[in-house]
Amino acid sequence: MEEVLFFAAALGALGGAIGVIALRNPFYSVLALIVHLFSLAVLFLLLSAAFVAAAQVVVYAGAVMVLYVFVVAYVGGGEESAWEPIPGQRFLAPLLGIALLVELAIAVLGSSLLALGGDGPKLGPGFGDPAAIGYLLLEKFLVPFEASSILLLLAAVGAVVLASRSQTPGAGEGGEVLSERLAESAQNTAAAGNGASGRRPSGKGSPPSSPAGGGAA
C-alpha cells in the first residue's frame, strides 16, 4: 500500500511541477502548484514527518497559495504569449534542464539506490515533532528561514507595485497619451470660448444700431 501511495504522490508532484511551467495561464499554474504541494505533503507523511506534512498543507498549500491567487487576480490572469522576449532563453532553458537532470541522476544512482535493500534509517523518539522542527527553523537555520520569508513578501509586494504602475495613467506611453488628450481638450475649450465671445447676440432684446450719419437734421 505504501508503494502505491508513494508512486501516486510522486506522479502528482511531477505532474504539478510540469504544469506550473507548461501552462500559459497563471491561474492554472497556481492550481498545478497546489497539486504539487499536496503531493509533497503525502511524501512527507510517508517519511514519518507528520508536522512537516501539516505545515506543507496549512502554510504553503493554504496561506501562500491564497497570496499567489490574490497576486494573480490583481495583476491579471491573461495568457502569456508563446514568444519569449529574452534572447537565447529557448536555448538556455533546455540546456539547464538537462544539466539538472544529469545532476539528479548522479545523486540518485550514487546514493539513493544503495538504500533500497535496507530498512531505512533508525528514527529517534522525537523525530519530526514540533520541538525538533522549531529548533531547526528558529536556531540552526534561522537566517535561511527568515530570508525565504522576506523574499516571498518582497515578491508579492513587487508584483502589486508593478501592476499598479502599469495600470496608472501617467506612466510610460500612457502618460504621453494622457498629456496629448489634455492638450487637445484644452485647445477645443479655448476655441469654443473664442467662438462664443466673437458671436453677436441676435433677437428682440438686441440694441438697435446707430445710423451711419450720426444725428437727426
CNS distance restraints for C-alpha pairs under 8 A (distance, minus, plus):
assign (resid   1 and name CA) (resid   5 and name CA) 6.27 0.50 0.50
assign (resid   2 and name CA) (resid   6 and name CA) 5.96 0.50 0.50
assign (resid   2 and name CA) (resid  46 and name CA) 7.44 0.50 0.50
assign (resid   3 and name CA) (resid   7 and name CA) 6.28 0.50 0.50
assign (resid   4 and name CA) (resid   8 and name CA) 6.13 0.50 0.50
assign (resid   5 and name CA) (resid   9 and name CA) 6.04 0.50 0.50
assign (resid   6 and name CA) (resid  10 and name CA) 6.01 0.50 0.50
assign (resid   6 and name CA) (resid  42 and name CA) 7.90 0.50 0.50
assign (resid   6 and name CA) (resid  43 and name CA) 6.60 0.50 0.50
assign (resid   6 and name CA) (resid  46 and name CA) 7.43 0.50 0.50
assign (resid   7 and name CA) (resid  11 and name CA) 6.06 0.50 0.50
assign (resid   8 and name CA) (resid  12 and name CA) 6.18 0.50 0.50
assign (resid   9 and name CA) (resid  13 and name CA) 6.07 0.50 0.50
assign (resid   9 and name CA) (resid  39 and name CA) 4.80 0.50 0.50
assign (resid   9 and name CA) (resid  40 and name CA) 7.04 0.50 0.50
assign (resid   9 and name CA) (resid  42 and name CA) 6.29 0.50 0.50
assign (resid   9 and name CA) (resid  43 and name CA) 6.45 0.50 0.50
assign (resid  10 and name CA) (resid  14 and name CA) 6.17 0.50 0.50
assign (resid  10 and name CA) (resid  39 and name CA) 6.89 0.50 0.50
assign (resid  10 and name CA) (resid  40 and name CA) 7.89 0.50 0.50
assign (resid  10 and name CA) (resid  43 and name CA) 7.61 0.50 0.50
assign (resid  11 and name CA) (resid  15 and name CA) 5.86 0.50 0.50
assign (resid  12 and name CA) (resid  16 and name CA) 5.92 0.50 0.50
assign (resid  12 and name CA) (resid  35 and name CA) 6.70 0.50 0.50
assign (resid  12 and name CA) (resid  36 and name CA) 6.17 0.50 0.50
assign (resid  12 and name CA) (resid  39 and name CA) 5.62 0.50 0.50
assign (resid  13 and name CA) (resid  17 and name CA) 6.14 0.50 0.50
assign (resid  13 and name CA) (resid  35 and name CA) 7.00 0.50 0.50
assign (resid  13 and name CA) (resid  36 and name CA) 4.36 0.50 0.50
assign (resid  13 and name CA) (resid  37 and name CA) 7.18 0.50 0.50
assign (resid  13 and name CA) (resid  38 and name CA) 7.95 0.50 0.50
assign (resid  13 and name CA) (resid  39 and name CA) 5.15 0.50 0.50
assign (resid  13 and name CA) (resid  40 and name CA) 6.32 0.50 0.50
assign (resid  14 and name CA) (resid  18 and name CA) 6.16 0.50 0.50
assign (resid  14 and name CA) (resid  36 and name CA) 7.19 0.50 0.50
assign (resid  15 and name CA) (resid  19 and name CA) 6.05 0.50 0.50
assign (resid  15 and name CA) (resid  32 and name CA) 7.87 0.50 0.50
assign (resid  15 and name CA) (resid  36 and name CA) 7.35 0.50 0.50
assign (resid  16 and name CA) (resid  20 and name CA) 6.27 0.50 0.50
assign (resid  16 and name CA) (resid  32 and name CA) 4.60 0.50 0.50
assign (resid  16 and name CA) (resid  33 and name CA) 5.64 0.50 0.50
assign (resid  16 and name CA) (resid  34 and name CA) 7.61 0.50 0.50
assign (resid  16 and name CA) (resid  35 and name CA) 5.53 0.50 0.50
assign (resid  16 and name CA) (resid  36 and name CA) 4.48 0.50 0.50
assign (resid  17 and name CA) (resid  21 and name CA) 6.92 0.50 0.50
assign (resid  17 and name CA) (resid  32 and name CA) 6.96 0.50 0.50
assign (resid  17 and name CA) (resid  33 and name CA) 6.50 0.50 0.50
assign (resid  17 and name CA) (resid  36 and name CA) 6.05 0.50 0.50
assign (resid  18 and name CA) (resid  22 and name CA) 5.89 0.50 0.50
assign (resid  19 and name CA) (resid  23 and name CA) 5.54 0.50 0.50
assign (resid  19 and name CA) (resid  29 and name CA) 6.20 0.50 0.50
assign (resid  19 and name CA) (resid  32 and name CA) 5.51 0.50 0.50
assign (resid  19 and name CA) (resid  33 and name CA) 7.65 0.50 0.50
assign (resid  20 and name CA) (resid  28 and name CA) 7.73 0.50 0.50
assign (resid  20 and name CA) (resid  29 and name CA) 4.36 0.50 0.50
assign (resid  20 and name CA) (resid  30 and name CA) 6.89 0.50 0.50
assign (resid  20 and name CA) (resid  32 and name CA) 5.60 0.50 0.50
assign (resid  20 and name CA) (resid  33 and name CA) 5.95 0.50 0.50
assign (resid  21 and name CA) (resid  29 and name CA) 7.15 0.50 0.50
assign (resid  22 and name CA) (resid  29 and name CA) 7.98 0.50 0.50
assign (resid  23 and name CA) (resid  28 and name CA) 6.63 0.50 0.50
assign (resid  23 and name CA) (resid  29 and name CA) 5.83 0.50 0.50
assign (resid  24 and name CA) (resid  28 and name CA) 7.88 0.50 0.50
assign (resid  24 and name CA) (resid  29 and name CA) 7.50 0.50 0.50
assign (resid  24 and name CA) (resid  79 and name CA) 5.32 0.50 0.50
assign (resid  24 and name CA) (resid  80 and name CA) 5.49 0.50 0.50
assign (resid  24 and name CA) (resid  81 and name CA) 7.81 0.50 0.50
assign (resid  25 and name CA) (resid  29 and name CA) 6.37 0.50 0.50
assign (resid  25 and name CA) (resid  77 and name CA) 6.30 0.50 0.50
assign (resid  25 and name CA) (resid  78 and name CA) 6.27 0.50 0.50
assign (resid  25 and name CA) (resid  79 and name CA) 4.60 0.50 0.50
assign (resid  25 and name CA) (resid  80 and name CA) 6.74 0.50 0.50
assign (resid  26 and name CA) (resid  30 and name CA) 6.31 0.50 0.50
assign (resid  26 and name CA) (resid  72 and name CA) 6.68 0.50 0.50
assign (resid  26 and name CA) (resid  77 and name CA) 5.68 0.50 0.50
assign (resid  26 and name CA) (resid  78 and name CA) 7.39 0.50 0.50
assign (resid  26 and name CA) (resid  79 and name CA) 7.09 0.50 0.50
assign (resid  27 and name CA) (resid  31 and name CA) 6.51 0.50 0.50
assign (resid  27 and name CA) (resid  69 and name CA) 7.00 0.50 0.50
assign (resid  27 and name CA) (resid  72 and name CA) 6.57 0.50 0.50
assign (resid  27 and name CA) (resid  77 and name CA) 6.02 0.50 0.50
assign (resid  28 and name CA) (resid  32 and name CA) 6.20 0.50 0.50
assign (resid  29 and name CA) (resid  33 and name CA) 6.19 0.50 0.50
assign (resid  30 and name CA) (resid  34 and name CA) 6.33 0.50 0.50
assign (resid  30 and name CA) (resid  65 and name CA) 7.23 0.50 0.50
assign (resid  30 and name CA) (resid  68 and name CA) 7.13 0.50 0.50
assign (resid  30 and name CA) (resid  69 and name CA) 6.97 0.50 0.50
assign (resid  31 and name CA) (resid  35 and name CA) 6.50 0.50 0.50
assign (resid  32 and name CA) (resid  36 and name CA) 6.28 0.50 0.50
assign (resid  33 and name CA) (resid  37 and name CA) 6.19 0.50 0.50
assign (resid  34 and name CA) (resid  38 and name CA) 6.23 0.50 0.50
assign (resid  34 and name CA) (resid  61 and name CA) 5.51 0.50 0.50
assign (resid  34 and name CA) (resid  65 and name CA) 7.11 0.50 0.50
assign (resid  35 and name CA) (resid  39 and name CA) 6.20 0.50 0.50
assign (resid  36 and name CA) (resid  40 and name CA) 6.30 0.50 0.50
assign (resid  37 and name CA) (resid  41 and name CA) 6.29 0.50 0.50
assign (resid  37 and name CA) (resid  56 and name CA) 6.82 0.50 0.50
assign (resid  37 and name CA) (resid  57 and name CA) 7.16 0.50 0.50
assign (resid  37 and name CA) (resid  60 and name CA) 7.17 0.50 0.50
assign (resid  37 and name CA) (resid  61 and name CA) 5.95 0.50 0.50
assign (resid  38 and name CA) (resid  42 and name CA) 6.51 0.50 0.50
assign (resid  38 and name CA) (resid  56 and name CA) 7.48 0.50 0.50
assign (resid  38 and name CA) (resid  57 and name CA) 6.37 0.50 0.50
assign (resid  38 and name CA) (resid  61 and name CA) 6.83 0.50 0.50
assign (resid  39 and name CA) (resid  43 and name CA) 6.46 0.50 0.50
assign (resid  40 and name CA) (resid  44 and name CA) 6.23 0.50 0.50
assign (resid  40 and name CA) (resid  53 and name CA) 7.64 0.50 0.50
assign (resid  40 and name CA) (resid  56 and name CA) 7.71 0.50 0.50
assign (resid  41 and name CA) (resid  45 and name CA) 6.33 0.50 0.50
assign (resid  41 and name CA) (resid  52 and name CA) 7.52 0.50 0.50
assign (resid  41 and name CA) (resid  53 and name CA) 4.37 0.50 0.50
assign (resid  41 and name CA) (resid  54 and name CA) 7.17 0.50 0.50
assign (resid  41 and name CA) (resid  56 and name CA) 5.80 0.50 0.50
assign (resid  41 and name CA) (resid  57 and name CA) 6.58 0.50 0.50
assign (resid  42 and name CA) (resid  46 and name CA) 6.43 0.50 0.50
assign (resid  42 and name CA) (resid  53 and name CA) 6.87 0.50 0.50
assign (resid  43 and name CA) (resid  47 and name CA) 6.44 0.50 0.50
assign (resid  43 and name CA) (resid  53 and name CA) 7.99 0.50 0.50
assign (resid  44 and name CA) (resid  48 and name CA) 6.55 0.50 0.50
assign (resid  44 and name CA) (resid  49 and name CA) 5.32 0.50 0.50
assign (resid  44 and name CA) (resid  50 and name CA) 6.78 0.50 0.50
assign (resid  44 and name CA) (resid  52 and name CA) 6.66 0.50 0.50
assign (resid  44 and name CA) (resid  53 and name CA) 5.30 0.50 0.50
assign (resid  45 and name CA) (resid  49 and name CA) 5.41 0.50 0.50
assign (resid  45 and name CA) (resid  50 and name CA) 5.33 0.50 0.50
assign (resid  45 and name CA) (resid  53 and name CA) 5.94 0.50 0.50
assign (resid  48 and name CA) (resid 128 and name CA) 7.15 0.50 0.50
assign (resid  49 and name CA) (resid  53 and name CA) 6.32 0.50 0.50
assign (resid  49 and name CA) (resid 127 and name CA) 7.63 0.50 0.50
assign (resid  49 and name CA) (resid 128 and name CA) 4.96 0.50 0.50
assign (resid  49 and name CA) (resid 129 and name CA) 7.85 0.50 0.50
assign (resid  50 and name CA) (resid  54 and name CA) 6.18 0.50 0.50
assign (resid  50 and name CA) (resid 128 and name CA) 6.65 0.50 0.50
assign (resid  50 and name CA) (resid 129 and name CA) 7.79 0.50 0.50
assign (resid  51 and name CA) (resid  55 and name CA) 6.13 0.50 0.50
assign (resid  51 and name CA) (resid 128 and name CA) 6.14 0.50 0.50
assign (resid  51 and name CA) (resid 129 and name CA) 6.21 0.50 0.50
assign (resid  51 and name CA) (resid 130 and name CA) 6.51 0.50 0.50
assign (resid  52 and name CA) (resid  56 and name CA) 5.97 0.50 0.50
assign (resid  52 and name CA) (resid 128 and name CA) 7.27 0.50 0.50
assign (resid  53 and name CA) (resid  57 and name CA) 6.42 0.50 0.50
assign (resid  54 and name CA) (resid  58 and name CA) 6.04 0.50 0.50
assign (resid  55 and name CA) (resid  59 and name CA) 5.36 0.50 0.50
assign (resid  55 and name CA) (resid  60 and name CA) 7.24 0.50 0.50
assign (resid  56 and name CA) (resid  60 and name CA) 5.24 0.50 0.50
assign (resid  56 and name CA) (resid  61 and name CA) 6.35 0.50 0.50
assign (resid  57 and name CA) (resid  61 and name CA) 4.75 0.50 0.50
assign (resid  57 and name CA) (resid  62 and name CA) 6.04 0.50 0.50
assign (resid  58 and name CA) (resid  62 and name CA) 4.88 0.50 0.50
assign (resid  58 and name CA) (resid  63 and name CA) 6.67 0.50 0.50
assign (resid  59 and name CA) (resid  63 and name CA) 5.11 0.50 0.50
assign (resid  59 and name CA) (resid  64 and name CA) 6.18 0.50 0.50
assign (resid  60 and name CA) (resid  64 and name CA) 4.86 0.50 0.50
assign (resid  60 and name CA) (resid  65 and name CA) 6.23 0.50 0.50
assign (resid  61 and name CA) (resid  65 and name CA) 5.47 0.50 0.50
assign (resid  62 and name CA) (resid  66 and name CA) 6.23 0.50 0.50
assign (resid  63 and name CA) (resid  67 and name CA) 6.43 0.50 0.50
assign (resid  64 and name CA) (resid  68 and name CA) 6.27 0.50 0.50
assign (resid  65 and name CA) (resid  69 and name CA) 6.07 0.50 0.50
assign (resid  66 and name CA) (resid  70 and name CA) 6.15 0.50 0.50
assign (resid  67 and name CA) (resid  71 and name CA) 6.24 0.50 0.50
assign (resid  67 and name CA) (resid 156 and name CA) 7.68 0.50 0.50
assign (resid  68 and name CA) (resid  72 and name CA) 6.12 0.50 0.50
assign (resid  68 and name CA) (resid 156 and name CA) 7.69 0.50 0.50
assign (resid  69 and name CA) (resid  73 and name CA) 6.01 0.50 0.50
assign (resid  70 and name CA) (resid  74 and name CA) 6.05 0.50 0.50
assign (resid  71 and name CA) (resid  75 and name CA) 5.94 0.50 0.50
assign (resid  71 and name CA) (resid 156 and name CA) 6.68 0.50 0.50
assign (resid  71 and name CA) (resid 159 and name CA) 6.98 0.50 0.50
assign (resid  71 and name CA) (resid 160 and name CA) 6.72 0.50 0.50
assign (resid  72 and name CA) (resid  76 and name CA) 5.61 0.50 0.50
assign (resid  72 and name CA) (resid  77 and name CA) 5.85 0.50 0.50
assign (resid  73 and name CA) (resid  77 and name CA) 6.17 0.50 0.50
assign (resid  74 and name CA) (resid 160 and name CA) 7.17 0.50 0.50
assign (resid  74 and name CA) (resid 163 and name CA) 7.52 0.50 0.50
assign (resid  75 and name CA) (resid 159 and name CA) 7.27 0.50 0.50
assign (resid  75 and name CA) (resid 160 and name CA) 6.85 0.50 0.50
assign (resid  75 and name CA) (resid 163 and name CA) 5.36 0.50 0.50
assign (resid  84 and name CA) (resid  89 and name CA) 7.23 0.50 0.50
assign (resid  84 and name CA) (resid  90 and name CA) 7.69 0.50 0.50
assign (resid  88 and name CA) (resid  92 and name CA) 6.18 0.50 0.50
assign (resid  89 and name CA) (resid  93 and name CA) 5.86 0.50 0.50
assign (resid  90 and name CA) (resid  94 and name CA) 7.09 0.50 0.50
assign (resid  91 and name CA) (resid  95 and name CA) 6.77 0.50 0.50
assign (resid  92 and name CA) (resid  96 and name CA) 6.16 0.50 0.50
assign (resid  93 and name CA) (resid  97 and name CA) 6.09 0.50 0.50
assign (resid  94 and name CA) (resid  98 and name CA) 6.07 0.50 0.50
assign (resid  95 and name CA) (resid  99 and name CA) 6.19 0.50 0.50
assign (resid  96 and name CA) (resid 100 and name CA) 6.17 0.50 0.50
assign (resid  97 and name CA) (resid 101 and name CA) 6.16 0.50 0.50
assign (resid  98 and name CA) (resid 102 and name CA) 6.17 0.50 0.50
assign (resid  99 and name CA) (resid 103 and name CA) 6.24 0.50 0.50
assign (resid 100 and name CA) (resid 104 and name CA) 6.21 0.50 0.50
assign (resid 101 and name CA) (resid 105 and name CA) 6.06 0.50 0.50
assign (resid 102 and name CA) (resid 106 and name CA) 6.16 0.50 0.50
assign (resid 103 and name CA) (resid 107 and name CA) 6.30 0.50 0.50
assign (resid 104 and name CA) (resid 108 and name CA) 6.08 0.50 0.50
assign (resid 105 and name CA) (resid 109 and name CA) 5.95 0.50 0.50
assign (resid 106 and name CA) (resid 110 and name CA) 5.74 0.50 0.50
assign (resid 107 and name CA) (resid 111 and name CA) 6.10 0.50 0.50
assign (resid 107 and name CA) (resid 112 and name CA) 7.15 0.50 0.50
assign (resid 108 and name CA) (resid 112 and name CA) 4.80 0.50 0.50
assign (resid 108 and name CA) (resid 113 and name CA) 6.27 0.50 0.50
assign (resid 109 and name CA) (resid 113 and name CA) 5.71 0.50 0.50
assign (resid 109 and name CA) (resid 114 and name CA) 7.95 0.50 0.50
assign (resid 110 and name CA) (resid 114 and name CA) 7.50 0.50 0.50
assign (resid 111 and name CA) (resid 115 and name CA) 7.34 0.50 0.50
assign (resid 112 and name CA) (resid 116 and name CA) 7.35 0.50 0.50
assign (resid 115 and name CA) (resid 119 and name CA) 7.84 0.50 0.50
assign (resid 115 and name CA) (resid 120 and name CA) 6.90 0.50 0.50
assign (resid 123 and name CA) (resid 127 and name CA) 6.27 0.50 0.50
assign (resid 126 and name CA) (resid 132 and name CA) 6.97 0.50 0.50
assign (resid 127 and name CA) (resid 132 and name CA) 6.81 0.50 0.50
assign (resid 128 and name CA) (resid 132 and name CA) 6.31 0.50 0.50
assign (resid 128 and name CA) (resid 133 and name CA) 6.50 0.50 0.50
assign (resid 129 and name CA) (resid 133 and name CA) 6.40 0.50 0.50
assign (resid 130 and name CA) (resid 134 and name CA) 5.85 0.50 0.50
assign (resid 131 and name CA) (resid 135 and name CA) 6.17 0.50 0.50
assign (resid 132 and name CA) (resid 136 and name CA) 6.35 0.50 0.50
assign (resid 133 and name CA) (resid 137 and name CA) 6.13 0.50 0.50
assign (resid 134 and name CA) (resid 138 and name CA) 5.65 0.50 0.50
assign (resid 134 and name CA) (resid 139 and name CA) 7.69 0.50 0.50
assign (resid 135 and name CA) (resid 139 and name CA) 5.36 0.50 0.50
assign (resid 135 and name CA) (resid 140 and name CA) 6.64 0.50 0.50
assign (resid 136 and name CA) (resid 140 and name CA) 4.86 0.50 0.50
assign (resid 136 and name CA) (resid 141 and name CA) 5.69 0.50 0.50
assign (resid 136 and name CA) (resid 142 and name CA) 7.62 0.50 0.50
assign (resid 137 and name CA) (resid 141 and name CA) 5.00 0.50 0.50
assign (resid 137 and name CA) (resid 142 and name CA) 5.35 0.50 0.50
assign (resid 137 and name CA) (resid 145 and name CA) 6.34 0.50 0.50
assign (resid 138 and name CA) (resid 142 and name CA) 4.67 0.50 0.50
assign (resid 138 and name CA) (resid 145 and name CA) 7.82 0.50 0.50
assign (resid 141 and name CA) (resid 145 and name CA) 6.16 0.50 0.50
assign (resid 142 and name CA) (resid 146 and name CA) 6.17 0.50 0.50
assign (resid 143 and name CA) (resid 147 and name CA) 5.97 0.50 0.50
assign (resid 144 and name CA) (resid 148 and name CA) 6.10 0.50 0.50
assign (resid 145 and name CA) (resid 149 and name CA) 6.43 0.50 0.50
assign (resid 146 and name CA) (resid 150 and name CA) 6.19 0.50 0.50
assign (resid 147 and name CA) (resid 151 and name CA) 6.05 0.50 0.50
assign (resid 148 and name CA) (resid 152 and name CA) 6.24 0.50 0.50
assign (resid 149 and name CA) (resid 153 and name CA) 6.33 0.50 0.50
assign (resid 150 and name CA) (resid 154 and name CA) 6.05 0.50 0.50
assign (resid 151 and name CA) (resid 155 and name CA) 6.10 0.50 0.50
assign (resid 152 and name CA) (resid 156 and name CA) 6.34 0.50 0.50
assign (resid 153 and name CA) (resid 157 and name CA) 6.19 0.50 0.50
assign (resid 154 and name CA) (resid 158 and name CA) 5.82 0.50 0.50
assign (resid 155 and name CA) (resid 159 and name CA) 6.15 0.50 0.50
assign (resid 156 and name CA) (resid 160 and name CA) 6.37 0.50 0.50
assign (resid 157 and name CA) (resid 161 and name CA) 6.17 0.50 0.50
assign (resid 158 and name CA) (resid 162 and name CA) 6.07 0.50 0.50
assign (resid 159 and name CA) (resid 163 and name CA) 6.09 0.50 0.50
assign (resid 160 and name CA) (resid 164 and name CA) 6.13 0.50 0.50
assign (resid 161 and name CA) (resid 165 and name CA) 6.20 0.50 0.50
assign (resid 162 and name CA) (resid 166 and name CA) 6.24 0.50 0.50
assign (resid 163 and name CA) (resid 167 and name CA) 6.27 0.50 0.50
assign (resid 164 and name CA) (resid 168 and name CA) 6.04 0.50 0.50
assign (resid 165 and name CA) (resid 171 and name CA) 6.79 0.50 0.50
assign (resid 166 and name CA) (resid 171 and name CA) 7.02 0.50 0.50
assign (resid 169 and name CA) (resid 174 and name CA) 5.32 0.50 0.50
assign (resid 169 and name CA) (resid 175 and name CA) 5.70 0.50 0.50
assign (resid 169 and name CA) (resid 178 and name CA) 7.00 0.50 0.50
assign (resid 170 and name CA) (resid 174 and name CA) 5.42 0.50 0.50
assign (resid 170 and name CA) (resid 175 and name CA) 3.37 0.50 0.50
assign (resid 170 and name CA) (resid 176 and name CA) 7.13 0.50 0.50
assign (resid 170 and name CA) (resid 178 and name CA) 6.69 0.50 0.50
assign (resid 171 and name CA) (resid 175 and name CA) 4.95 0.50 0.50
assign (resid 172 and name CA) (resid 176 and name CA) 6.97 0.50 0.50
assign (resid 173 and name CA) (resid 177 and name CA) 6.32 0.50 0.50
assign (resid 174 and name CA) (resid 178 and name CA) 6.11 0.50 0.50
assign (resid 175 and name CA) (resid 179 and name CA) 6.12 0.50 0.50
assign (resid 176 and name CA) (resid 180 and name CA) 6.18 0.50 0.50
assign (resid 177 and name CA) (resid 181 and name CA) 6.24 0.50 0.50
assign (resid 178 and name CA) (resid 182 and name CA) 6.18 0.50 0.50
assign (resid 179 and name CA) (resid 183 and name CA) 6.13 0.50 0.50
assign (resid 180 and name CA) (resid 184 and name CA) 6.14 0.50 0.50
assign (resid 181 and name CA) (resid 185 and name CA) 6.06 0.50 0.50
assign (resid 182 and name CA) (resid 186 and name CA) 6.14 0.50 0.50
assign (resid 183 and name CA) (resid 187 and name CA) 6.23 0.50 0.50
assign (resid 184 and name CA) (resid 188 and name CA) 6.23 0.50 0.50
assign (resid 185 and name CA) (resid 189 and name CA) 6.16 0.50 0.50
assign (resid 186 and name CA) (resid 190 and name CA) 6.14 0.50 0.50
assign (resid 187 and name CA) (resid 191 and name CA) 6.08 0.50 0.50
assign (resid 188 and name CA) (resid 192 and name CA) 6.09 0.50 0.50
assign (resid 189 and name CA) (resid 193 and name CA) 6.17 0.50 0.50
assign (resid 190 and name CA) (resid 194 and name CA) 6.19 0.50 0.50
assign (resid 191 and name CA) (resid 195 and name CA) 6.21 0.50 0.50
assign (resid 192 and name CA) (resid 196 and name CA) 6.24 0.50 0.50
assign (resid 193 and name CA) (resid 197 and name CA) 6.30 0.50 0.50
assign (resid 194 and name CA) (resid 198 and name CA) 6.24 0.50 0.50
assign (resid 195 and name CA) (resid 199 and name CA) 6.27 0.50 0.50
assign (resid 201 and name CA) (resid 206 and name CA) 6.64 0.50 0.50
assign (resid 202 and name CA) (resid 206 and name CA) 5.93 0.50 0.50
assign (resid 210 and name CA) (resid 214 and name CA) 7.20 0.50 0.50
assign (resid 211 and name CA) (resid 215 and name CA) 7.75 0.50 0.50
